Amino acid sequence: MRLRPFLLLVPFFLSACGSAGQEAYPALVPVDTLLAEEPLTPSPAPELEARAAALRARAAALRAETP
């Protein structure tokens, strides 16, 4: 029973020690780039709301026709 946890931990230890120090860390993104205010894309909400209203009206008309 004690062998199973050991066998599960071996791959974790090997992966943790496998690539230590050979590769340089990636360059960090400047904070100015992250905080830059870019114009937002137009919201599709008004078009979707108009389409939803049209579908609701159509559903109401279909319900009114059926007895």
C-alpha positions in Angstrom: 0.0 0.0 0.0 2.9 2.4 0.6 4.3 1.7 -2.9 1.4 3.5 -4.6 2.0 7.0 -3.2 5.7 6.6 -3.9 5.0 5.7 -7.5 2.7 8.7 -7.9 5.3 11.1 -6.5 8.2 9.9 -8.7 6.9 11.5 -11.9 6.2 14.8 -10.1 9.8 15.0 -8.7 11.3 14.1 -12.1 9.2 16.7 -13.9 10.1 19.4 -11.3 13.8 18.8 -11.6 13.8 18.0 -15.4 14.2 21.5 -16.9 15.6 23.5 -14.0 18.0 26.2 -15.3 18.4 25.3 -18.9 16.0 27.8 -20.3 15.7 31.5 -19.7 12.5 32.9 -18.3 10.2 34.4 -20.9 10.2 38.2 -21.2 7.6 39.9 -19.0 4.9 42.1 -20.6 5.3 45.8 -19.7 2.6 47.1 -17.4 2.0 50.0 -19.8 0.9 47.5 -22.4 -1.5 45.8 -20.0 -3.0 49.0 -18.8 -3.4 50.7 -22.2 -7.0 51.7 -22.8 -7.9 50.5 -26.2 -11.3 51.3 -27.8 -13.9 48.7 -27.1 -15.5 46.8 -29.9 -19.1 47.7 -30.5 -21.5 45.7 -28.3 -23.7 43.2 -30.2 -26.3 43.6 -27.5 -28.7 46.1 -29.2 -28.9 43.8 -32.3 -29.5 40.7 -30.1 -32.1 42.5 -28.1 -33.9 43.6 -31.3 -33.8 40.0 -32.6 -35.1 38.7 -29.3 -38.0 41.1 -29.3 -38.9 40.1 -32.8 -38.8 36.4 -31.8 -41.0 37.1 -28.8 -43.5 39.0 -30.9 -43.6 36.1 -33.4 -44.1 33.6 -30.6 -46.9 35.7 -29.2 -48.6 35.9 -32.6 -48.3 32.1 -33.0 -49.7 31.5 -29.5 -52.7 33.8 -30.3 -53.5 31.9 -33.5 -53.6 28.5 -31.8 -56.7 27.8 -29.7 
